[in-house]
Amino acid sequence: MPTSYSSYFYPLLKKHTTESEIKWLDSIPKDNPNALMTAFVKAPRFLSKTIIQEDVEDQNLIPNLPGFQVNHWNLVRLSRVWFLGFLVTLSKDELIEKIETLFDTAELNELVALFSSLPILPYPQVWLPRATDAVRSNMGFVFDAIALHNPFPYQEFPELAWNQLVLKTIFNEKPIQMIYGLSERKNQNLSISLISFVKERWSAGREVPANVWQLLVPYLSEGELYLVETLFKSRREEDVLAASLICSQSELNSYQLLGTKHPKFLEEIKNGKWDWSKLGNNH
């Protein structure tokens, strides 16, 4: 039987609810799928939109589900995902029917909760088409729910869909450091698209987020050396730092030599003061 992760949510719910709110949550029969679905829809009537604030940015709420975070969710979203966690005890066919019904009738905030719940639902391949469709969504909150602090794409997306997610995050100037598994799933095809992106942005006189370059490091050839030389000439310190990180991590002699010509950050990089995670998402 698939694992229910709902018990991990309850302490947070209890901490962030009023007496009347937790009383309502407790009143929902957890073994009644229809009651859970009704509560999923009606949650905003009984709960506030209190923001979940926990000092858990670098910790996993669920130990064997790395990358799953609920920090900065609101109480309604957290409660809805908690309700869905009880449905995993249903048979496969019944679970799929219930979740698909919720998807088909969902409004915006319900969609956000549904996509947020995908990491805790069994049968991930069933939800994969909906998840990849969400990447193409024009609804920003829906896109954020699947793309940011959600381990489902890292675990389940094929390369093409993964690359589309990363590229859209960059195009929309959202923080790529919030994509779980970003470094682990960088790939040659993504780097080709990003090199084109860099050239287009620079041709239009626009800047490129400095931490985008981390996705190119293993794939930059001699032919792209001039791009890094251009970075070193930038007025933005984060661009110069990105160029220094590229040169310090490249296995090509030409990049290493270029780095020695611009030593400003090299010693600090060697000492561990700077890496891509500390570069942030500056523009």
C-alpha angles and dihedrals in degrees: 000000000000117000120257112217094188094110090067091061100050099076090053092047092050091049095052102038134086120236092263093047096052089044089058093046091050091049094064110099104236093202093057111085095193092051090050091050091049091049090049089059097039097044095106090060092061105028136060123228093248110164117241106236115183133153091237104109092128097033133082118241087205112040097215094041105070117194096027110127133169098183111133093016114127123243094256092055093047092048093049092053089047090055092050090053090068092058093069090085089069122096114273094254094047093047092050091048093051096046093044090051090054091048093049094052100034127127121210101281092042089054090052090055093046094052090044089056097054095096091059096045121091124232096046094182089064091060096040097093091052091047094051090046088054089061088063092047120123089210104099096203091052092050091049091051092059099033107041126062089346118123094195097090092047091051101039115018119104114233096264094053091044091053091049090053093051094045094049090049089055095043090052091048093239121150108275091193086074091064106102114231094012096144095041094055102044110130145177096260092051090051091053090054091046094051088055089047092052092050092049093048093048092047088055091050092249130133129245121222104258096227092058087081092071088074091059102047100098093043105046111116132193087273092066096048090103090061091060091045087056090051091055089055093054121117089222113092092211090060091053089048091050090051090050091050091050092052093045092052100039119103092208117102093219092060093044090051091048089053093055089056089059104042098162096112102016098098093046090050091051089050091052097248093124133039135144094273090060094047091074124189101303120165 
